[in-house]
Amino acid sequence: MYIDNIVNMDNDGKYTVHELKSRVKKLMELHEAYKAENVQLHDENERLKKELQQKEEDLAGCQEKLSNMELAKGLASSESTHDAKIKINRIVREIDRCIALLNK
C-alpha cells in the first residue's frame, strides 16, 4: 500500500526506474538536510546549556554578594547581636559545605 506512494507503476504493473531513482534521490537530499539541521540544533543546544550554566553561576555569585551586603548592613546597623550571630553561622555552614564539596 505505502510502496505505491513511493514508486510509480505503469499500466503493466512494472516500476518506473526513473521515478524510483528520482524519489530515492529526493529522500537522500531530505536525509542530508535533516542531518545538517540536527547538527545545527545540537550545537545550539550545547551553546544554550553553557549559557545557562554561566547564568546560574552569575546568579549564585550575585546571591552571595547580596547575602554579604545584607550581613554587612545588619552588622553596621543597630540589629541585635543574636540576628548577626545567626547570619554568621549560616555563612560558616555554607563555607563548610563548600569545603566538603571540594574535598570530595
Backbone as XML, in Angstrom:
<?xml version="1.0"?>
<chain id="A" units="angstrom">
  <residue number="1" name="MET">
    <atom name="N" x="0.820" y="-1.187" z="0.000"/>
    <atom name="CA" x="0.000" y="0.000" z="0.000"/>
    <atom name="C" x="0.869" y="1.258" z="0.000"/>
  </residue>
  <residue number="2" name="TYR">
    <atom name="N" x="1.820" y="1.354" z="0.964"/>
    <atom name="CA" x="2.675" y="2.532" z="1.035"/>
    <atom name="C" x="3.676" y="2.574" z="-0.109"/>
  </residue>
  <residue number="3" name="ILE">
    <atom name="N" x="4.058" y="1.418" z="-0.606"/>
    <atom name="CA" x="5.034" y="1.377" z="-1.691"/>
    <atom name="C" x="4.489" y="2.041" z="-2.942"/>
  </residue>
  <residue number="4" name="ASP">
    <atom name="N" x="3.189" y="2.000" z="-3.119"/>
    <atom name="CA" x="2.588" y="2.661" z="-4.277"/>
    <atom name="C" x="2.798" y="4.164" z="-4.217"/>
  </residue>
  <residue number="5" name="ASN">
    <atom name="N" x="2.870" y="4.720" z="-3.011"/>
    <atom name="CA" x="3.120" y="6.145" z="-2.875"/>
    <atom name="C" x="4.557" y="6.498" z="-3.214"/>
  </residue>
  <residue number="6" name="ILE">
    <atom name="N" x="5.465" y="5.567" z="-3.008"/>
    <atom name="CA" x="6.868" y="5.825" z="-3.250"/>
    <atom name="C" x="7.239" y="5.524" z="-4.695"/>
  </residue>
  <residue number="7" name="VAL">
    <atom name="N" x="6.718" y="4.456" z="-5.232"/>
    <atom name="CA" x="7.104" y="4.002" z="-6.568"/>
    <atom name="C" x="5.904" y="4.066" z="-7.490"/>
  </residue>
  <residue number="8" name="ASN">
    <atom name="N" x="6.079" y="4.745" z="-8.624"/>
    <atom name="CA" x="5.027" y="4.771" z="-9.640"/>
    <atom name="C" x="5.003" y="3.447" z="-10.388"/>
  </residue>
  <residue number="9" name="MET">
    <atom name="N" x="3.849" y="2.973" z="-10.694"/>
    <atom name="CA" x="3.730" y="1.774" z="-11.510"/>
    <atom name="C" x="3.100" y="2.178" z="-12.841"/>
  </residue>
  <residue number="10" name="ASP">
    <atom name="N" x="3.606" y="1.592" z="-13.904"/>
    <atom name="CA" x="2.961" y="1.878" z="-15.183"/>
    <atom name="C" x="1.773" y="0.934" z="-15.348"/>
  </residue>
  <residue number="11" name="ASN">
    <atom name="N" x="1.168" y="0.946" z="-16.510"/>
    <atom name="CA" x="-0.046" y="0.151" z="-16.739"/>
    <atom name="C" x="0.183" y="-1.342" z="-16.582"/>
  </residue>
  <residue number="12" name="ASP">
    <atom name="N" x="1.404" y="-1.806" z="-16.842"/>
    <atom name="CA" x="1.706" y="-3.226" z="-16.745"/>
    <atom name="C" x="2.065" y="-3.636" z="-15.316"/>
  </residue>
  <residue number="13" name="GLY">
    <atom name="N" x="2.106" y="-2.701" z="-14.376"/>
    <atom name="CA" x="2.461" y="-3.020" z="-13.001"/>
    <atom name="C" x="3.960" y="-3.007" z="-12.769"/>
  </residue>
  <residue number="14" name="LYS">
    <atom name="N" x="4.753" y="-2.551" z="-13.722"/>
    <atom name="CA" x="6.208" y="-2.507" z="-13.566"/>
    <atom name="C" x="6.599" y="-1.156" z="-12.963"/>
  </residue>
  <residue number="15" name="TYR">
    <atom name="N" x="7.652" y="-1.182" z="-12.187"/>
    <atom name="CA" x="8.143" y="0.046" z="-11.575"/>
    <atom name="C" x="8.867" y="0.891" z="-12.611"/>
  </residue>
  <residue number="16" name="THR">
    <atom name="N" x="8.670" y="2.152" z="-12.520"/>
    <atom name="CA" x="9.388" y="3.070" z="-13.387"/>
    <atom name="C" x="10.709" y="3.385" z="-12.699"/>
  </residue>
  <residue number="17" name="VAL">
    <atom name="N" x="11.790" y="2.938" z="-13.289"/>
    <atom name="CA" x="13.106" y="3.094" z="-12.687"/>
    <atom name="C" x="13.459" y="4.566" z="-12.518"/>
  </residue>
  <residue number="18" name="HIS">
    <atom name="N" x="13.147" y="5.340" z="-13.503"/>
    <atom name="CA" x="13.451" y="6.768" z="-13.426"/>
    <atom name="C" x="12.735" y="7.407" z="-12.234"/>
  </residue>
  <residue number="19" name="GLU">
    <atom name="N" x="11.473" y="7.083" z="-12.057"/>
    <atom name="CA" x="10.700" y="7.638" z="-10.947"/>
    <atom name="C" x="11.269" y="7.171" z="-9.615"/>
  </residue>
  <residue number="20" name="LEU">
    <atom name="N" x="11.641" y="5.907" z="-9.543"/>
    <atom name="CA" x="12.229" y="5.360" z="-8.321"/>
    <atom name="C" x="13.541" y="6.077" z="-7.996"/>
  </residue>
  <residue number="21" name="LYS">
    <atom name="N" x="14.398" y="6.268" z="-9.001"/>
    <atom name="CA" x="15.661" y="6.970" z="-8.790"/>
    <atom name="C" x="15.412" y="8.399" z="-8.316"/>
  </residue>
  <residue number="22" name="SER">
    <atom name="N" x="14.437" y="9.036" z="-8.909"/>
    <atom name="CA" x="14.117" y="10.415" z="-8.549"/>
    <atom name="C" x="13.668" y="10.507" z="-7.090"/>
  </residue>
  <residue number="23" name="ARG">
    <atom name="N" x="12.835" y="9.601" z="-6.689"/>
    <atom name="CA" x="12.333" y="9.634" z="-5.314"/>
    <atom name="C" x="13.406" y="9.260" z="-4.297"/>
  </residue>
  <residue number="24" name="VAL">
    <atom name="N" x="14.260" y="8.310" z="-4.650"/>
    <atom name="CA" x="15.365" y="7.946" z="-3.763"/>
    <atom name="C" x="16.311" y="9.134" z="-3.613"/>
  </residue>
  <residue number="25" name="LYS">
    <atom name="N" x="16.586" y="9.820" z="-4.717"/>
    <atom name="CA" x="17.450" y="10.996" z="-4.662"/>
    <atom name="C" x="16.834" y="12.068" z="-3.760"/>
  </residue>
  <residue number="26" name="LYS">
    <atom name="N" x="15.540" y="12.270" z="-3.889"/>
    <atom name="CA" x="14.854" y="13.264" z="-3.063"/>
    <atom name="C" x="14.924" y="12.870" z="-1.583"/>
  </residue>
  <residue number="27" name="LEU">
    <atom name="N" x="14.734" y="11.581" z="-1.296"/>
    <atom name="CA" x="14.830" y="11.101" z="0.080"/>
    <atom name="C" x="16.236" y="11.306" z="0.643"/>
  </residue>
  <residue number="28" name="MET">
    <atom name="N" x="17.232" y="11.062" z="-0.174"/>
    <atom name="CA" x="18.611" y="11.255" z="0.266"/>
    <atom name="C" x="18.895" y="12.731" z="0.546"/>
  </residue>
  <residue number="29" name="GLU">
    <atom name="N" x="18.372" y="13.608" z="-0.297"/>
    <atom name="CA" x="18.548" y="15.041" z="-0.073"/>
    <atom name="C" x="17.870" y="15.477" z="1.217"/>
  </residue>
  <residue number="30" name="LEU">
    <atom name="N" x="16.656" y="14.960" z="1.431"/>
    <atom name="CA" x="15.953" y="15.283" z="2.681"/>
    <atom name="C" x="16.725" y="14.761" z="3.888"/>
  </residue>
  <residue number="31" name="HIS">
    <atom name="N" x="17.255" y="13.562" z="3.750"/>
    <atom name="CA" x="18.035" y="12.973" z="4.835"/>
    <atom name="C" x="19.239" y="13.853" z="5.171"/>
  </residue>
  <residue number="32" name="GLU">
    <atom name="N" x="19.957" y="14.302" z="4.162"/>
    <atom name="CA" x="21.120" y="15.163" z="4.378"/>
    <atom name="C" x="20.707" y="16.497" z="5.007"/>
  </residue>
  <residue number="33" name="ALA">
    <atom name="N" x="19.597" y="17.039" z="4.557"/>
    <atom name="CA" x="19.118" y="18.304" z="5.120"/>
    <atom name="C" x="18.759" y="18.140" z="6.591"/>
  </residue>
  <residue number="34" name="TYR">
    <atom name="N" x="18.095" y="17.042" z="6.916"/>
    <atom name="CA" x="17.730" y="16.798" z="8.311"/>
    <atom name="C" x="18.955" y="16.516" z="9.167"/>
  </residue>
  <residue number="35" name="LYS">
    <atom name="N" x="19.947" y="15.854" z="8.603"/>
    <atom name="CA" x="21.186" y="15.627" z="9.344"/>
    <atom name="C" x="21.866" y="16.955" z="9.658"/>
  </residue>
  <residue number="36" name="ALA">
    <atom name="N" x="21.920" y="17.842" z="8.682"/>
    <atom name="CA" x="22.537" y="19.154" z="8.887"/>
    <atom name="C" x="21.762" y="19.956" z="9.930"/>
  </residue>
  <residue number="37" name="GLU">
    <atom name="N" x="20.454" y="19.908" z="9.850"/>
    <atom name="CA" x="19.627" y="20.616" z="10.829"/>
    <atom name="C" x="19.834" y="20.031" z="12.223"/>
  </residue>
  <residue number="38" name="ASN">
    <atom name="N" x="19.957" y="18.715" z="12.303"/>
    <atom name="CA" x="20.180" y="18.049" z="13.581"/>
    <atom name="C" x="21.505" y="18.500" z="14.200"/>
  </residue>
  <residue number="39" name="VAL">
    <atom name="N" x="22.552" y="18.587" z="13.387"/>
    <atom name="CA" x="23.849" y="19.042" z="13.875"/>
    <atom name="C" x="23.740" y="20.483" z="14.369"/>
  </residue>
  <residue number="40" name="GLN">
    <atom name="N" x="23.058" y="21.310" z="13.600"/>
    <atom name="CA" x="22.891" y="22.716" z="13.981"/>
    <atom name="C" x="22.124" y="22.820" z="15.301"/>
  </residue>
  <residue number="41" name="LEU">
    <atom name="N" x="21.063" y="22.052" z="15.445"/>
    <atom name="CA" x="20.272" y="22.101" z="16.674"/>
    <atom name="C" x="21.072" y="21.566" z="17.862"/>
  </residue>
  <residue number="42" name="HIS">
    <atom name="N" x="21.868" y="20.549" z="17.615"/>
    <atom name="CA" x="22.711" y="20.006" z="18.677"/>
    <atom name="C" x="23.718" y="21.058" z="19.144"/>
  </residue>
  <residue number="43" name="ASP">
    <atom name="N" x="24.343" y="21.756" z="18.204"/>
    <atom name="CA" x="25.300" y="22.805" z="18.548"/>
    <atom name="C" x="24.623" y="23.930" z="19.321"/>
  </residue>
  <residue number="44" name="GLU">
    <atom name="N" x="23.440" y="24.314" z="18.869"/>
    <atom name="CA" x="22.704" y="25.380" z="19.561"/>
    <atom name="C" x="22.319" y="24.939" z="20.971"/>
  </residue>
  <residue number="45" name="ASN">
    <atom name="N" x="21.931" y="23.678" z="21.106"/>
    <atom name="CA" x="21.577" y="23.134" z="22.416"/>
    <atom name="C" x="22.777" y="23.194" z="23.359"/>
  </residue>
  <residue number="46" name="GLU">
    <atom name="N" x="23.939" y="22.804" z="22.881"/>
    <atom name="CA" x="25.155" y="22.849" z="23.699"/>
    <atom name="C" x="25.492" y="24.290" z="24.086"/>
  </residue>
  <residue number="47" name="ARG">
    <atom name="N" x="25.358" y="25.205" z="23.139"/>
    <atom name="CA" x="25.630" y="26.615" z="23.420"/>
    <atom name="C" x="24.685" y="27.146" z="24.494"/>
  </residue>
  <residue number="48" name="LEU">
    <atom name="N" x="23.412" y="26.783" z="24.373"/>
    <atom name="CA" x="22.432" y="27.254" z="25.347"/>
    <atom name="C" x="22.662" y="26.633" z="26.722"/>
  </residue>
  <residue number="49" name="LYS">
    <atom name="N" x="23.103" y="25.384" z="26.755"/>
    <atom name="CA" x="23.426" y="24.757" z="28.044"/>
    <atom name="C" x="24.574" y="25.488" z="28.728"/>
  </residue>
  <residue number="50" name="LYS">
    <atom name="N" x="25.613" y="25.838" z="27.937"/>
    <atom name="CA" x="26.749" y="26.564" z="28.505"/>
    <atom name="C" x="26.316" y="27.942" z="28.982"/>
  </residue>
  <residue number="51" name="GLU">
    <atom name="N" x="25.473" y="28.585" z="28.196"/>
    <atom name="CA" x="24.979" y="29.911" z="28.577"/>
    <atom name="C" x="24.161" y="29.832" z="29.859"/>
  </residue>
  <residue number="52" name="LEU">
    <atom name="N" x="23.317" y="28.817" z="29.970"/>
    <atom name="CA" x="22.512" y="28.628" z="31.173"/>
    <atom name="C" x="23.402" y="28.386" z="32.381"/>
  </residue>
  <residue number="53" name="GLN">
    <atom name="N" x="24.423" y="27.554" z="32.211"/>
    <atom name="CA" x="25.338" y="27.278" z="33.316"/>
    <atom name="C" x="26.032" y="28.566" z="33.759"/>
  </residue>
  <residue number="54" name="GLN">
    <atom name="N" x="26.456" y="29.382" z="32.792"/>
    <atom name="CA" x="27.108" y="30.644" z="33.129"/>
    <atom name="C" x="26.150" y="31.568" z="33.872"/>
  </residue>
  <residue number="55" name="LYS">
    <atom name="N" x="24.908" y="31.621" z="33.417"/>
    <atom name="CA" x="23.910" y="32.475" z="34.078"/>
    <atom name="C" x="23.646" y="31.993" z="35.508"/>
  </residue>
  <residue number="56" name="GLU">
    <atom name="N" x="23.608" y="30.669" z="35.693"/>
    <atom name="CA" x="23.390" y="30.125" z="37.030"/>
    <atom name="C" x="24.558" y="30.467" z="37.947"/>
  </residue>
  <residue number="57" name="GLU">
    <atom name="N" x="25.786" y="30.409" z="37.404"/>
    <atom name="CA" x="26.958" y="30.786" z="38.196"/>
    <atom name="C" x="26.916" y="32.274" z="38.536"/>
  </residue>
  <residue number="58" name="ASP">
    <atom name="N" x="26.525" y="33.095" z="37.568"/>
    <atom name="CA" x="26.393" y="34.531" z="37.822"/>
    <atom name="C" x="25.353" y="34.804" z="38.900"/>
  </residue>
  <residue number="59" name="LEU">
    <atom name="N" x="24.225" y="34.095" z="38.815"/>
    <atom name="CA" x="23.161" y="34.262" z="39.808"/>
    <atom name="C" x="23.654" y="33.867" z="41.193"/>
  </residue>
  <residue number="60" name="ALA">
    <atom name="N" x="24.373" y="32.754" z="41.286"/>
    <atom name="CA" x="24.893" y="32.310" z="42.581"/>
    <atom name="C" x="25.850" y="33.360" z="43.144"/>
  </residue>
  <residue number="61" name="GLY">
    <atom name="N" x="26.677" y="33.934" z="42.275"/>
    <atom name="CA" x="27.598" y="34.981" z="42.723"/>
    <atom name="C" x="26.855" y="36.212" z="43.211"/>
  </residue>
  <residue number="62" name="CYS">
    <atom name="N" x="25.819" y="36.596" z="42.490"/>
    <atom name="CA" x="25.019" y="37.759" z="42.894"/>
    <atom name="C" x="24.297" y="37.496" z="44.218"/>
  </residue>
  <residue number="63" name="GLN">
    <atom name="N" x="23.787" y="36.284" z="44.374"/>
    <atom name="CA" x="23.112" y="35.945" z="45.630"/>
    <atom name="C" x="24.091" y="35.980" z="46.796"/>
  </residue>
  <residue number="64" name="GLU">
    <atom name="N" x="25.312" y="35.512" z="46.558"/>
    <atom name="CA" x="26.319" y="35.549" z="47.612"/>
    <atom name="C" x="26.672" y="36.991" z="47.972"/>
  </residue>
  <residue number="65" name="LYS">
    <atom name="N" x="26.832" y="37.829" z="46.935"/>
    <atom name="CA" x="27.126" y="39.244" z="47.193"/>
    <atom name="C" x="25.993" y="39.901" z="47.974"/>
  </residue>
  <residue number="66" name="LEU">
    <atom name="N" x="24.759" y="39.589" z="47.593"/>
    <atom name="CA" x="23.609" y="40.151" z="48.295"/>
    <atom name="C" x="23.600" y="39.715" z="49.750"/>
  </residue>
  <residue number="67" name="SER">
    <atom name="N" x="23.882" y="38.468" z="49.976"/>
    <atom name="CA" x="23.916" y="37.944" z="51.337"/>
    <atom name="C" x="24.992" y="38.654" z="52.154"/>
  </residue>
  <residue number="68" name="ASN">
    <atom name="N" x="26.157" y="38.830" z="51.550"/>
    <atom name="CA" x="27.245" y="39.517" z="52.250"/>
    <atom name="C" x="26.891" y="40.969" z="52.535"/>
  </residue>
  <residue number="69" name="MET">
    <atom name="N" x="26.232" y="41.612" z="51.564"/>
    <atom name="CA" x="25.833" y="43.003" z="51.769"/>
    <atom name="C" x="24.782" y="43.109" z="52.877"/>
  </residue>
  <residue number="70" name="GLU">
    <atom name="N" x="23.854" y="42.158" z="52.891"/>
    <atom name="CA" x="22.837" y="42.164" z="53.946"/>
    <atom name="C" x="23.482" y="41.946" z="55.309"/>
  </residue>
  <residue number="71" name="LEU">
    <atom name="N" x="24.469" y="41.061" z="55.352"/>
    <atom name="CA" x="25.180" y="40.816" z="56.606"/>
    <atom name="C" x="25.914" y="42.069" z="57.051"/>
  </residue>
  <residue number="72" name="ALA">
    <atom name="N" x="26.613" y="42.703" z="56.133"/>
    <atom name="CA" x="27.350" y="43.917" z="56.465"/>
    <atom name="C" x="26.396" y="45.016" z="56.926"/>
  </residue>
  <residue number="73" name="LYS">
    <atom name="N" x="25.280" y="45.119" z="56.255"/>
    <atom name="CA" x="24.292" y="46.131" z="56.640"/>
    <atom name="C" x="23.732" y="45.815" z="58.024"/>
  </residue>
  <residue number="74" name="GLY">
    <atom name="N" x="23.478" y="44.541" z="58.262"/>
    <atom name="CA" x="22.946" y="44.138" z="59.562"/>
    <atom name="C" x="23.930" y="44.373" z="60.679"/>
  </residue>
  <residue number="75" name="LEU">
    <atom name="N" x="25.206" y="44.115" z="60.407"/>
    <atom name="CA" x="26.222" y="44.338" z="61.435"/>
    <atom name="C" x="26.447" y="45.822" z="61.679"/>
  </residue>
  <residue number="76" name="ALA">
    <atom name="N" x="26.299" y="46.621" z="60.643"/>
    <atom name="CA" x="26.518" y="48.063" z="60.766"/>
    <atom name="C" x="25.341" y="48.760" z="61.444"/>
  </residue>
  <residue number="77" name="SER">
    <atom name="N" x="24.173" y="48.186" z="61.339"/>
    <atom name="CA" x="23.002" y="48.843" z="61.924"/>
    <atom name="C" x="22.853" y="48.448" z="63.386"/>
  </residue>
  <residue number="78" name="SER">
    <atom name="N" x="21.774" y="48.839" z="63.942"/>
    <atom name="CA" x="21.520" y="48.543" z="65.349"/>
    <atom name="C" x="20.820" y="47.199" z="65.509"/>
  </residue>
  <residue number="79" name="GLU">
    <atom name="N" x="21.070" y="46.282" z="64.585"/>
    <atom name="CA" x="20.450" y="44.963" z="64.631"/>
    <atom name="C" x="20.972" y="44.211" z="65.860"/>
  </residue>
  <residue number="80" name="SER">
    <atom name="N" x="20.157" y="43.375" z="66.374"/>
    <atom name="CA" x="20.546" y="42.659" z="67.588"/>
    <atom name="C" x="21.718" y="41.719" z="67.311"/>
  </residue>
  <residue number="81" name="THR">
    <atom name="N" x="22.470" y="41.454" z="68.338"/>
    <atom name="CA" x="23.629" y="40.563" z="68.233"/>
    <atom name="C" x="23.191" y="39.161" z="67.857"/>
  </residue>
  <residue number="82" name="HIS">
    <atom name="N" x="22.044" y="38.771" z="68.339"/>
    <atom name="CA" x="21.539" y="37.425" z="68.047"/>
    <atom name="C" x="21.330" y="37.225" z="66.540"/>
  </residue>
  <residue number="83" name="ASP">
    <atom name="N" x="20.710" y="38.187" z="65.891"/>
    <atom name="CA" x="20.479" y="38.092" z="64.443"/>
    <atom name="C" x="21.794" y="38.047" z="63.669"/>
  </residue>
  <residue number="84" name="ALA">
    <atom name="N" x="22.760" y="38.841" z="64.116"/>
    <atom name="CA" x="24.064" y="38.848" z="63.445"/>
    <atom name="C" x="24.747" y="37.491" z="63.596"/>
  </residue>
  <residue number="85" name="LYS">
    <atom name="N" x="24.645" y="36.898" z="64.779"/>
    <atom name="CA" x="25.246" y="35.579" z="65.003"/>
    <atom name="C" x="24.586" y="34.521" z="64.125"/>
  </residue>
  <residue number="86" name="ILE">
    <atom name="N" x="23.285" y="34.614" z="63.959"/>
    <atom name="CA" x="22.563" y="33.659" z="63.102"/>
    <atom name="C" x="23.064" y="33.774" z="61.662"/>
  </residue>
  <residue number="87" name="LYS">
    <atom name="N" x="23.225" y="34.984" z="61.179"/>
    <atom name="CA" x="23.705" y="35.178" z="59.814"/>
    <atom name="C" x="25.136" y="34.678" z="59.656"/>
  </residue>
  <residue number="88" name="ILE">
    <atom name="N" x="25.974" y="34.950" z="60.632"/>
    <atom name="CA" x="27.367" y="34.487" z="60.567"/>
    <atom name="C" x="27.412" y="32.964" z="60.593"/>
  </residue>
  <residue number="89" name="ASN">
    <atom name="N" x="26.602" y="32.336" z="61.429"/>
    <atom name="CA" x="26.559" y="30.876" z="61.484"/>
    <atom name="C" x="26.095" y="30.286" z="60.148"/>
  </residue>
  <residue number="90" name="ARG">
    <atom name="N" x="25.151" y="30.952" z="59.513"/>
    <atom name="CA" x="24.677" y="30.488" z="58.204"/>
    <atom name="C" x="25.803" y="30.549" z="57.181"/>
  </residue>
  <residue number="91" name="ILE">
    <atom name="N" x="26.557" y="31.612" z="57.205"/>
    <atom name="CA" x="27.672" y="31.746" z="56.270"/>
    <atom name="C" x="28.755" y="30.703" z="56.564"/>
  </residue>
  <residue number="92" name="VAL">
    <atom name="N" x="29.030" y="30.459" z="57.831"/>
    <atom name="CA" x="30.031" y="29.453" z="58.198"/>
    <atom name="C" x="29.588" y="28.068" z="57.729"/>
  </residue>
  <residue number="93" name="ARG">
    <atom name="N" x="28.305" y="27.752" z="57.899"/>
    <atom name="CA" x="27.791" y="26.457" z="57.415"/>
    <atom name="C" x="27.932" y="26.346" z="55.899"/>
  </residue>
  <residue number="94" name="GLU">
    <atom name="N" x="27.661" y="27.430" z="55.202"/>
    <atom name="CA" x="27.794" y="27.435" z="53.750"/>
    <atom name="C" x="29.253" y="27.231" z="53.344"/>
  </residue>
  <residue number="95" name="ILE">
    <atom name="N" x="30.174" y="27.867" z="54.055"/>
    <atom name="CA" x="31.602" y="27.684" z="53.780"/>
    <atom name="C" x="32.006" y="26.238" z="54.051"/>
  </residue>
  <residue number="96" name="ASP">
    <atom name="N" x="31.530" y="25.677" z="55.164"/>
    <atom name="CA" x="31.825" y="24.277" z="55.473"/>
    <atom name="C" x="31.301" y="23.333" z="54.391"/>
  </residue>
  <residue number="97" name="ARG">
    <atom name="N" x="30.121" y="23.628" z="53.889"/>
    <atom name="CA" x="29.557" y="22.815" z="52.814"/>
    <atom name="C" x="30.419" y="22.900" z="51.564"/>
  </residue>
  <residue number="98" name="CYS">
    <atom name="N" x="30.897" y="24.075" z="51.240"/>
    <atom name="CA" x="31.766" y="24.256" z="50.076"/>
    <atom name="C" x="33.081" y="23.503" z="50.247"/>
  </residue>
  <residue number="99" name="ILE">
    <atom name="N" x="33.645" y="23.556" z="51.444"/>
    <atom name="CA" x="34.896" y="22.832" z="51.723"/>
    <atom name="C" x="34.674" y="21.343" z="51.587"/>
  </residue>
  <residue number="100" name="ALA">
    <atom name="N" x="33.533" y="20.858" z="52.091"/>
    <atom name="CA" x="33.228" y="19.431" z="51.975"/>
    <atom name="C" x="33.096" y="19.023" z="50.510"/>
  </residue>
  <residue number="101" name="LEU">
    <atom name="N" x="32.501" y="19.849" z="49.706"/>
    <atom name="CA" x="32.385" y="19.551" z="48.267"/>
    <atom name="C" x="33.742" y="19.540" z="47.594"/>
  </residue>
  <residue number="102" name="LEU">
    <atom name="N" x="34.625" y="20.432" z="47.996"/>
    <atom name="CA" x="35.968" y="20.481" z="47.422"/>
    <atom name="C" x="36.792" y="19.255" z="47.815"/>
  </residue>
  <residue number="103" name="ASN">
    <atom name="N" x="36.540" y="18.715" z="48.996"/>
    <atom name="CA" x="37.285" y="17.547" z="49.472"/>
    <atom name="C" x="36.825" y="16.256" z="48.833"/>
  </residue>
  <residue number="104" name="LYS">
    <atom name="N" x="35.699" y="16.257" z="48.159"/>
    <atom name="CA" x="35.194" y="15.015" z="47.530"/>
    <atom name="C" x="36.000" y="14.650" z="46.337"/>
  </residue>
</chain>
